[in-house]
Amino acid sequence: MTPNVQYLPFEIFLPFWIKKPKVLIVVEAEFWYMLFLITKLRGTKTILINARISDKSYPKYLRFKWFYKKIFLKIDKIFCQSESDKEKFLNFGVKNIEVIGNIKLAQNIKASKKYLKLDSQIITAGSTHRGEEELILNSFRDANLKDSKLVIAPRHPERFNEVEAIIKQYKNFTFSKFSNDKSFNSDIILIDCLGELINIYAISNIVVIGGTFNENIGGHNPIEPAYFNLKIISGDSYFNQKELYKNVEGINFTTKENLTKILKGDLKKSKIIQTINIDKIIKEVKNGRR
């Protein structure tokens, strides 16, 4: 059966768009008042999974506590990521809430393509943001690592051309775009296509997690590189991924200033130390469908 994927309309059109689903499952922090209101009026069971309220957003939620309390009281069951998240939700009058951890820990991580493992050391900078590419390129250059290659995968596709222009400023390195050449022969490789990062992780030695050196981003998922027991380097800005970080052992933390030094150092290998069982979510959904 072909999946039927649809975007939600603007909230004012929701009463005409929503029929009568048996169960509404909302992920993380998509708190649309009209969405929960209309589905409850339709007699739908509402479930919020992987629920979280970040430390950065929490004061804003409290400022409009009366509004968010109205939303949360229309949710039948909340499965949240951590005890900290649970405490935040309880402050809004939530009753039926349970901590089961981050559902990203239950994902089936598997490379979709197999690339040949190289003799050279592969350093992959995954999901990078503006300002981080220069930092990583400078550190890679200054570390002067013999027989190493740097792979850069920007987070947003619209930045591919921008990052290409940045890399080309480093004249002493050979450069290639992954969409043109998948041989990994160059010193620096730009991943300018989607769906390849997990495949690159599978043959990497070191991963620098993007978004952790940009104080406004808050990091990205460390579970995928940890699945391959890679040496993970992270900056100190990972506030959006704190709960996932707790489930990975052996992450090598550093500041921007010490990135070159840590690249040259003796790095620890990572490993996932906890998984979750999503049977409770499945059971709740099945009960709502009866």
N, C-alpha and C positions, 0 to 999 in steps of 0.2 A: 504494500500500500504506500502510495506517495504521501509524505507528510504535507499537511496543509498549514502553511505558515502565514500569519497575518499580523500586520502592525495594529496596535490599538489606535482608535481614532482619538481626536480631541475629546476631552472629558464631556463637553456639552452634548456630544453625539452618542455617548455610551448607552443611554436609556433605549436608543433605537437599534443599537448594534448588538448588545448582549441579549441573548435569548434566555435559556434556562440551563446553564451547565450544572452538572451534578456537583462538581468540585472545582474550585478556583485555587490554583497553586501559584503563589507569588514568591519570587526569590529575592533574598537579601533586603534591600531598602527601597523598593518601588511602592511608596506609600501614596497611592492616588485615592483621595477621599471618595470621589464618585464611583470608582471601580468597585470598592468594597461596599458602598451603600447600595448600588443597584443590584449587585450579585446577592446581597443579603435579602433584599426585597423580593428577589426571584426565588428565594428558598435554597440558595446554593451554600454548600459547606465551604468555608474559606480557610485556607492553610497558608501560613507564612513559613518558608523554609530557609535555612542558612541565614537566619535573621541577625542583623547586627546594627548597631548605632556607633559610629566611630567617635573617638574622643574629641575629634575636631568638630564634628557636627552636633554633638550632644548639647552644648549651650544654646544652639539655634533651636533645637527641638524644645528645650525647656522654655524658651522665650514664647513659643506658641503651644504651650502644653495643652491648653484647652482644645486646640484644633487636633493635635495628634492623638489625644485621648479619645476623641470621637472616632478616629480611624481605627485605633487598636482595639477598641471595644466591639468592633464589627468583625473581628477576626476570631474564628472558632478555636484555632490551635496554632501556637507559635513554637517552632523548633529553632532555637538560637545557637549561636556558635560557641559562646562562653558564659561563665558565671558573671563576668563583668557586663556582658550584654543583657543578661537576664535581669540584673539589678537595675539597669537603665529602663528596661521595659516595665518592670514592676512599679517604677515611679510614675507611670502613666495609667496605672490601674489595671494592667493586664493580669488575667487570672490563669488561663490555661496555657502555661508556658513550660518548656522543657529544654534542657541543654543536651545536645547530642554531638556537638563539635561541628567542624566545617565539612560540608559534604564534598568539598574538593579533595578530601582525603580518601574518598571512595571511588575516585575516578580511575578508569582503566587506562593507564598511561602506556602507550605503545607507538613505536615509530611506524608511520605509514609507508615509508620508503627506507631502504637500506643502502647507506653509502659506505664505501670502503674505509675502514679505520686506517688513518695515516700513521706513519712513523713520526711525523712532526707533531709537536704539541699544538693542540687547537684551543685557543682562548676565545670563547664566545661571549659577546656582550649582548644580552637578550633584552628586548623591549626597552630600548634606550629612548630618552627624551632630549629635548633641546638643551644644549650645554654639556650633556654627558659624553657625546661622541668626541669632542675635542679633549676632554679630560682623559678619556680612555686611550685615545690615539697618542696623546702626549706621554702618558704613563707607559704605554707599549713601546714607544720609541726610546724613552729614557731608560727603561729597564734593560734594553739591548739583549733580549732573550734570544739565544741561538736556536735555530731550527724550530721556530714557533710561528704560528699564523694567527692572525686576528680576524674573527668573523663578527660583523656588526649587523644586528637585526633591529632596526628602528621599530618602535611601538606602532606608529601610525604610517600607513602607506603613502599618505599625501606628503610625507617628508622624505621619501626615497631620493628625489632629485636634489633636495637640499643637502642631505647627508653625503650623497655622491660628490657634490661640489666640495664639501669639507674634506673628504678623504683625498681628493685629487691635489690638495695643497701639500700633502706629504710626499714630496717628489722622490724621496729615497726608497720608497716602497713600491713594489708592483701591486697592481689593483685589478680586480675583476668584479663584475656583477653576476650574482648567482643565476639570474634569469638567462644569461648568455653563456656561462661557463660553470659547470658543476664539478670541475676537476680539483678544486682546492689547490691549484698550482701557485696562485698569487700569494703575496705576503698578507694582503688585506682583502677580504671578500665581503661585499655588501649583499645582504639577503634582501632583495628587492621584489619578493613575491611572498604570498601568504601560504600558511599551512606547512612551512618547512622547519620552523624552529625546533619542534620536538625531534625531528629527524637529525638536525644538527647537534642537538644535545647528546644524542645517542653515540656520536663519535668524538665528542669534545673531551677535554681534560679539565679545563677550568671554565667556570661560568661567572661572569660579572652581571649581577642582577640590576637591570635598568630601573629607573625611577627611585632608586635609593640614594642617589647623589643629587637629586633635585628635591629640595625641601617642600615643594608644593604638591608632589605626586604621591608620596607615601609608599612606594615600592610595588613589587609584583610578586606573583606566586613562586615560592621557592620549592614547591613540591615536585614539579616536573624535573628540574636538574637533580634534585636529591634522589629521585627514583633511580637514577643511573649512578648514584654514589659519586658524583663529581665533586671536585673542589670548588666550593661556592664562595665568591667574594661579594660582600654586601656593604653598602654605605649605611649610615645611621638613620636615614629617613625611610622607615618602613611602617609607619603608624597605621596604614590601611591593611597591613598583612600580619599584624602582631600575633594573632591566634595561629596562623599557619606557620609562622616562624617558630612558635613554641613546639611544633611537632617535627622540627628538623634539627638534628644534632650535627655539630661540626661546621657551622657556618663561620667563615672568616670575616670578621667585621673590620672596617677601616674607615678613616676619614679621607676626604679628597686629597689632602696633603700627603698622605702615606700610601696612596694607591700604587705608586711605582715601587716602593719598598716591599709591599706585601706581594706584589706580582713576582718579585725576585726571591721571596722567602719560601720557607718550607710550609706548605699549606696542608690543612687537615682535609680529609675527605668527609663528605656529608652522608647522612642516612636518615631515613624517615623512622621516627620512634613511636608513632601512633597511627592507627587507622580507625575508622568508625563503621558502625553497622547501621545501615539505613532501613532496616526492617521496620522500625517504628514508623517511619514516614510512609512506607508502602502500606502498612496496616491501616494507618489513619486515612489514606486515600481510598483504600478499598472499602472501608466502613462508610465513607461519604458517598460512594457510588451505589450503595444498596438502596 
